[in-house]
Amino acid sequence: MSDIASLGDVRGKRVLVRSDLNVPLKDGQITDDGRVRASVPTIKALTEAGARVIVCAHLGRPSGTGFEEKYSLAPAAARLGELLGQPVTLAGDTVGESAQAAVESMADGDVVMLENLRFNAGETAKVDADRAEFADALAGLADAYVSDGFGVVHRKQASVYDVATRLPSAMGGLVKAEVDVLRRLTEDPERPYAVVLGGAKVADKLAVIDNLLGKADRLLIGGGMLFTFLAAQGHEVGKSLLDADSIDACKGYLQRAEETGVEIVLPTDIVCGREFSADTETTVVPADAIPADMMGLDIGPESAAAYAAKLADARTVFWNGPMGAFEMAPFAAGTKAVAQALVDATSAGALTVVGGGDSAAAVRQLGFADDQFGHISTGGGASLEYLEGKDLPGISILNG
């Protein structure tokens, strides 16, 4: 894999950096700047080498028909400037007159950010030819390209894939670090190897469960997806999230795990509420006795302790998805217990990987620091697809 050193002397060159700045916002303010902070080292390395850095990224899901203020990258540009300690000029468009003028006025070491890539429909077009015009325009702004947005490398999009075919290209430090960690998870991981999977939908994780049943020693299941596994065991799940279409698949996984000696760990108790609300009436019940008029919103205290024990001797841990509705205090304990177990495992020398998305947001919201874990991924979806064994277009194009 070629890193930025392979580009040679970049002084005076315009380097287009595809970052992942898809940060959560509330009232126009960034609520978790982890992705912005993760983008800094590569950008800083390029500016210090005298490059003229053109940052491009997306935010949210705009319509693709032009500027939409609520999806503007202005908050990300402001925060990036604070972290870099230098101004970041935000162009008023992606490849139009404003972007071209901003790039033309750059001096060595300057940073310009293009507006949201997805304001242009060509960024996410499914047909290669429909992306070509936009990719040509993006490439026309620069002399070289650096892929540093791991959260999008599983997408065949103009700024991720097509631009890399048009310019001398390299992998940024963030993407390289992510790929290196994921290879450690998939190529001869140190054992015991435990995987913790949570989140709302089991359907989103079926492929990764299927692949990991042949690689991991233990799968710990939490979040909304656990109730489909409980239903597969014949248990009542009340008003809890249930993916009825995936019950048979979960039955199959439970049987395969038993046959192959992989341990699938399910909760023995559940924190239930009458409504999806922080102030709802709550109770802890056995996992096989969820009342018909209640919904499960977290793993229970007995299960949290059991999950922590299952992680205590692990030498490799991958975690993707919270154990419950961690945003609400009554249902955060399970996720916090798993996070603390990963911190303890890290201290004991294990490789611990928090797989991006809601898991990354959860550990920060619950008061943990990034450096308490071995690695916090910036790309939940990309991490899962890598673990599924899928091709990641944004990586394969850089590998030639």
N, C-alpha and C positions, 0 to 999 in steps of 0.2 A: 504494500500500500504506500503510495507516494504521499509524503507530508509536505508542508509548505517549504521546507528546505529544497525540495526538488524543483521549485520554481526559479531557483537561483537568486541573483540580485534583483530585488523588487523595488529598489529606490527609484522614485519617479514613475513607477508603473501604476496603472489603475487596476486594483484588485477587487473583483466582485465577490463578496463573502455572503453565502447563503446561511443566515443564522436562524435560530428558532426563538422568536420573541412572542410567541402566542401565549401571552400572560393573562391571568384572570384579572378582571377589572370590576370595581364597584364604584359607582358615581364618578367614573372617569379616573379613578386612582388604582394603581397596581396593588393587589392584595398579596401577591407572592412573586417576588422578583428573581426567583431562583434561575429561571431561564436567561434572564438578562445578565445576571452575574456569571453564569456559565459561559456566556458568549465573549466575555471580556478578554481572557488570556490570548486567544487567537488574534483578535482585532488589535490588541495592544502589541503583540509580537510583530505584526505587520506594520503598524504605524511607527514603531521604534526602528524598524528596518527602512523607513522612508517611503513606504508604499502610500498611495492615495486610496484609502479604503472606502468602497461603496457597499454598504450593508443593505441586504434585501431580506425581507421576511413577510410573513402573513400574520393576521390576527382575526380569529373568528371565521365566520362563514358569510361574508358579504355576497351580494347578488351577482357581482361580476359585471355590473353595468356602469361603474364609475365610482366616484368618491362617496363614501358614507361616513359621516363624522364619528358615529359610535364605534367604528372599526378603524379609526385612524391610529397610526403608530406613534402619534405625538407623545403619549405617556412613556412609551418604550424608548423613544429617542432622548427624551429628557433624562430618564433614569440612566441610560447608557452613558450619556455625557457626564453625569455625576460620578459614575463609577470609573470612567476613563480619566476624569480630571481634565477634560477638554471639550470644547463645543462639538455637538453633533448636529449638522445641518439637515433638517428634514425637508426633502423635496415635496412639492405639492402634488406630484403624480408619480407614476412608476417609470415610464419611459418617454414621457412627453417633454414639452418645452422646459418645464421647471426642472425636471431631472437632468436634462442635458445641460442646462445653464449651471446647475449646481456642480455637476461633474467638471465642466470646463473651467470653473473658477477655483478648483482645488489646488492646493500646494502640497508638497511632500509632507506626509504625516497627518494630513487632514482626514476627517471622517464625514461622509455624507450618507444619509439613510434615505432610501427610496420609500415612497408611500406603499401601503399594503398591496402586495403582489396580486392578491385576489380581487382587487378592484378591476383587474383586467381578466376577462373570461378565458383568455389564452393560457393563463397559468395552470388551470385545472382541467382543460379540455381533454377528453378521453382519446380523441383521434389525433394521431401524430401530426398530421398536416395542420390541424387547427392550433396546435401549440407552436408551430414553426415560426410564424411571424413575430410572436411575442418573444420567443427565445432569441431570434435574430436581433431584435431591438435591445434586449438585455445584454447580450454578448457584445453588441456594438458600443456599449458604454465602457467596456473594460478591455484590459490586455491579458488578464488571467482570472481564473476562477478558483475559489476555495469553498468546499462543502463543509459547513460546520453546524448544520441544523439537524442533529440526529433525529429529532422528533418527526421529520418529514422524509427520511431516506427510504421509507417503504412506499412512497408515492412516486409514480412516474409523472412528474409535473415539470413544467418548463424550466423553473429555476433550480430544480433538483437534478433532473436527468438531461434535458436537451441542451442546456447551456454548457454542460460538461463535454459535449461532443463538438463544441464550437470554439473552445478556448483551451490553452494549456491549463490543466486542472490538477488540484491536489486536495487531500483530506486535511481538514483542520484538526487542531489538537483535541477538541471536544469529541468529534466523531471517532477519531482514532482511539481515544480512551474508552469510549462506549463499546466499540467493536472488540477491543482487547479484552474487556471484562466479560462480554458475552461469549467470547471464545473460551474463556476459562470456565464458564458455566456449562458449555456443551462439549468441550474436548477434554476428556479425562479429568473431571472435577474431583477435588479432594473429598473424601467421604468420612462420615455420613453427609449426604446431599439432601437438604430439605427445601421444599418449595411451598410457600404460603400463597394461596390464591383466594382473593375476595372480590368485592365489587358486586354490582347489581345483577348482571345477567350471566348465567352459566353458558348461554349460547356463544358469548364473546370469547369464552375460554376453552371451548370444546377441543379445538385443534391443538392448543398448547397442552391440555391435559393428555390428549391422545399421544403426543410426542414424548411428553415427560414421563409417562408410565414406563417407558423403556430406558429412562436415564436417571430419574431421581429415586432415592430410597424412601422418602416420605412426602406425601402431599397433604398439607393441612388446609382444610376448606372452611372459609368463613364468608361473611357478607351475604347479600341477597341470594347469591347462587347456592348457598348451602341448603336452602329449603327444597330445591329440586332434588338434591341428593337424599334429603330426609324423606321426600315423597317417594323416591325410588326404593327406599327401604320399607315403604308401606305406612309411613307415619302421617298423621294429620298435621297440616301446617297453618291452619286458620286463615287469616287474611294476609299472610306473609307473601312476599314476592314469589311467584312460581312460574317456571317456564315449562308448561305441560308438554310441549313438543320435544323437550330434551330429557324427559324422564327415562325413556328407554335407553338413551345413550349413557346416562348416569348409571343405570343398572349394569350396562355392559362394562363400564369402567370399574365399578366395584367388583365385578366378577373377575375381570382381567387382573386387577391388583391382587386379589386373593390368590389367583393361580400363579402369578409371577413373583410373589413375595414383596411387592411394593405396599407400603402401609398408607392407606388413605385414612386420615384422622378427621372425624366429624365431631362437632360439639355435643356434649352430654347435657348441657343446660343452655337456656336461651333467655335473654332479657326481652320481654314483650311489652308492647304498649297498645292502647286502644286506638290511637291515632298516630300518624306520622308527625309528631309535634314534640317540642322540648318540654312542654308542661303537661303532657298526657299522663294518665295513670299508668304506672309500670309495675311489673312483677317478674320474678325469675321462676321459670318452670322447667321441668325436665324436657329435653329435646324431643321426646316422643309423646309429649302431652301438652302441646300448644293449644290453648283454648280456641274454639272455632270463631269467637268474636274478637280475637286479638291478633296482632302481627308481631313477628320477631324482628327486632331492630338491632340486636348485638348478640355476640356469643356471651354466655354467662360467666360468672366469676370462677366456677369450677373448671370450665373449659379454658378460660384464659390462663389459669395456672397450669393446666395440662399441656396447652400449646407451648407455653414458655419452657416447660420441662422437655418437650420434644425437640426444642431448638437448642437446648443447653449444650449438648455434645456434638452438634452439627459443625462440620468444618467448611461447608459451603451452604449459603442460604440465599434464595431468590424470593423476593416478596413483591407481589403485584395485587393491589386491591385491598381496601380497608375491611376490617372485620364487622363493622356495623356503620350506623349513621353517625360517624364521628363528629360531624358538624354540630351535633346537639349533645350537651354534656351528659345526659343520662345514658347515652349510647356510645360513649367514646372509650370506655374502659378496656374493651377487648382489643381495639386497635392500639391503644397505649401500651398494653401488656406485651403485644407482639413487637412493637417498636423497642421497648425496653429489653426484650429478649434478644433482639438483633444487636443492640448496643452492647449487651453483655457478651454475646458471641464474638463481636468484633474485638472487644478487649481481650478475649481469650485466644485471638489469633485467627479466627475464621474469616473467610471472604464473605461479606454480606452485601447484597445488592438490593436496593429499593428501586423497584421497577417503574419509576416515573408516575405521571398522572396524579390520580387521587392519593396514591400512597405517599408521594413526595409532598403533596400539599398537607396531608394528614400529619406527617412527622413534624413538619415545621409549625403547624397550627397547635400541636400538642406540646410544643416547647423544646423539641429536640434540635440539635445543631447538625448541619450537614456532615461535619467531620467526625461525628460519633458513629458513622456508618462507613463501610468500606467504599461504597459507591452509591450515589443517588442518580439514577438515570434521568435524562431530560425527555425521554421518549417512551411512554408506556406502550403505545401501539406498535412502534418499531421494535421494541424489546420483545414483545410477545411474538411478533411475526418471525423474528430471528430464531426464537426458541422453538417455534413451530417447524423450523427448517425451511422457511420460504425464502425465495430470492428477494433481496432488497435492491430495487433498481438504482437508488442513489449511491449504493456501495458498489454494485457490480459494474456500473459504468466507469467508476474511478479505477477499478481493478483491471479494466480493459477486457 
